Amino acid sequence: MTQSLITNTAPIIVYPSSFEGWLSAVFYVYEQRLQNQPYLQWADQRSYQLSLIDTAHYVDFDEDKAQRVLVKLHALFGHSGMRQILWGFLSEQSDIGAVLFQVIKYALDFPARQVLQDLGHMAVLELSKIVKSVGREKHRMEAFVRFEHTTEDIYFSRVEPDFNVLPLIGEHFRQRYQDQNWAIYDLVRGYGIYYDKSQSTQAGPAPLQLISELDDQVIHNPASIHSEQELRYQRFWQGYFANVTIKERKNPRLHKQYLPQRYWKYLTEKQVLPSAAHLSESR
């Protein structure tokens, strides 16, 4: 009975928790001729929990194999299609490895078709929905990020996005704030991006740098490194926000529709000072 259970268990492809790791796993599946296995499952190493009855295939990152798959996918999907594949992966959905594999398998099986336009295919439809959600989160992050000026002359922002959109928003801020030092840190995923204006050249703005470690005090108590300029700005902005509010025209439901409450935590205008609140109430 036990042997029967093990034999009938669908293979699980356990891949490194990175896009390149997933690409390596795609190569492995075709190399081992597992692509037509029914109910083939996918799990990244961070989320996979070992089970005694699983038939798990652990895949290591292989730069050469990942690059070969990437070149093939570019040929299949083009730039626009690869954007959808990458955005889908950055959603970090629990089944995204399997969804993406079904999409590329469909494209490999039928290379002449416009695969990503075939919403009748369940995996393609699922990917389309995921990409829209990631795009919406990217847009909101670009709109709702709030920087706070620090004593080290760095504009610092903390974010908690639903999806791993930091790789998608960096270029937006790099082009927009070329004359400032700034950093955006993802509290959920424990990493950030940093722009050092001193590394800019005549050829263009400086490259983005990765922040892998940050002092706990900066993460949990950024007010401790606020500059005097930042403190004055916050008092001014909070007072202005309270002063222009017209109580009779408040529409909380509409307000939350355009500015979801989960973003309020790091918005300066939502951290109302007592004096600012008094101004609002006295109108």
Buried (B, 14 or more C-beta within 10 A) or exposed (E): EEEEEEEEBEBBBBBBBBBBBBBBBBBBBBEEEEBEBEEBBBBBEEEBEEEEEBBBBEBEBBEEBBBBBBEBBEEBBEEEBBBBBBBBBBBBBEBBBBBBBBBBBBBBEEEEEEBBEBEEBEBBEBBBEBBEBBBEBBBBBBEBBBBBBBEEEBBBBBBBBBBBBBBBBBEBBBEEBEEBBBBBBBBEBEBBBBBBBEEBEEEEBBEBEEBEEBEEEBEEEBEEBBBEEBEEBBEEBBBEBBEEBEEEEEEEEEEEEEBEEEBEEBEBBBBBBEEBEEBBEEE
